C-alpha cells in the first residue's frame, strides 16, 4: 500500500475577536446588577489590600404591581433563606432536564423572574433574542411553571393562584375554574354572582374563597437573603426647567477607595518581589475602577436614549410606550445588541411615580408601523373599561373603534392582545347586576 500525503500552501486572512480574560470580566461586570457587582468587587478586595469599598445605600423603593384590580403590597418581609429563588430554580432545572434547547429557554426565563416569583418578560422580544418559536417558548414556560415553589413563573396574580390550585390535590372542586373564569368576581367578592353561575350555595362559595385566600400571592418571597427585597436604582429621572434629565443614582453607586498611604508606605520599604506584587495589585485596582466607571457611563447613555425615545411614558406618568428595539439603541451607540441587553437587564430607573426596570421599555412595532403593541393594548383596555357591561364590546367592534383611532389591527390580533391583557371575551364580560 502506498501512502501519499499532499501539501499545499495557502494564505488566508480571518478576523477574530480575542476574548481575553479582562474582556470577559468587563462583559460580566456590565451584566451585574448593583448587588451582584458589590459581591463581585468585595471578593476581589479580599485579595487586594490597596483599596476598600464604599458600598451603595440600600433603599426599599419597590415597584407596585397591579393585577385584575387587586393591588399587591409593594413591600414584602422576606425571611432569611440560605438559598436564593434563582439558585433553587436553576438547581431543579439542571437536576431534572436534559441539555436541550428547551432547557436553555427555561434557564433564560429564570433570569427574568423577580423576587416574588413572577415572570417579567416581553414574550415577543424574548423569543426574538433567543431565536425561539412560540411553541418552544410555551413548552419551556409550562415546564418552568411546574417547578417548586408552586405558582412560580406566573405572569400575573391570577395565573399564580391558578398554578397553585392546579398542583394541589386537595383543592376544592371548581376552585381552579372559578379562578380562571371569574377572577374579577373573586376580587370584588361577588359571592351571589359566583354562586348563581356555578350553581353553588353561598356556604360553598365561602369555602372556596377561604381556600383561595390561603394561597400564596408571592411564591418567591420565602427565598433569598434579607436584602433581596431591596432594589437599588442605577438611574434617577428628574425634571429641571420642564425637561427630563437622567442622572446616575449617587446613592446606588459603588465606589473604590484607594489606600494611597498604605501603598506609598509599602512601596518605600518593598523588596523586588513586593514591588512586583504592588504593581500587579495597582493595575488590578486601576482596571477595575475604570471598568466600573465604563459600566456606569454605558448604563447612563442607554438610559438617556430610553427616556428620549419613551418621553411620552415619562411625561404623562405611564403613558403608552413607543416601538423600541435593542438594535435601535445599539446602532446609536455603535455597540452590539448584546451590550445593550446586558446594560438593561436588572438595571432600574427611579422616577417620581415609581421604579422601573430598563428592559420594560423595549416593545415591538405593530404591522411594521410606528405603533407599539403597548399603545394598542392600552386602547383596548380603555375601550373595555368604558364599555357598557350589559352590552360588552365584541372583538370586531374593538377593531372598528381602533380603526377610528387610525390603528388598523385585525380581529385576530385584537383577540391576542385581549388575551395578553387577561380580558375575557365579550360573552364572559357580560354582567347582569
C-alpha angles and dihedrals in degrees: 000000000000117000115211128182124183124210128196135175117227129165116212128178119210135172119225132172109232104224098209122187091251091052091049090050092048090052090049093049091052090052094050120098116225096271093047090048091052092051091048094049092045089056091053092046090059088068098036116065093183096085143028130200131254098204123213119256114257119229137178100231096143125172118249116231127208126196130171092342092303113122112216122209115266094214124049125185104233118202120229110266128176093220125052122227089246092054091044092054095042090051092053093048094049091046099047108030135063122238098271135134090261089058090050089054091049091052090049091049091053088061088062097052114108128221092271093055098256123136110237108187139123102237097210095048092044093051091048093050095052096032094238129153122235090252092052090048092051092046091053092044092051092052092045091052090056092063127101130298097053111243096030116140094030117147095213142003094270093054091045092057092043092053092052092048092048092054095046113091089194097053113129117260113269093015092115093045093049091050090050099045106025107033093132091052090050091051091049093041094236093171095165094052092048092047092051095043095052098029094243133142119248088248091057091048089051091054091051091047090050089053093049091050089054091061121099114251090190107046093171096049094093093063137075131036124305089262092059092091092065126091118199109201115220093202137037125206116211134174117232121178090340093308128117110237125188118208135177107256105248091196089058098046121110113215131194117222112208114218096223097167092050091047094050093046093052092043092057093051099035128120120215094274092051091047090055089049092050092048091052094049092045091053090048091052093047092048093047093047092049093047093050088051091050090050090053092047093048093050090047093051091048090048092052092053092047092053091046093050095041096039092133091061093052098039094050094035104248099357121159118302122239123227109280130164132190089243091058092063093036089058093049092050095038093235136118120276089242089062091057091046091054092045094056103035109102092355119123139200121212118217135171089259102044148314118276135187111240092231092069092069094069113093134160127244120254115237090344090291128125091264126101128220086238092062092050092046091052090052092049091048090050093049092051093044092054097040125113102261090209089058106027120194119264120225090252091053089051088052089055093047091050089051088057086057089051092253108131104198128157122241089245091055091049090053090049093051091044089054090048089054089050090240111152122228119275092262091056093045094056112116130198101191 
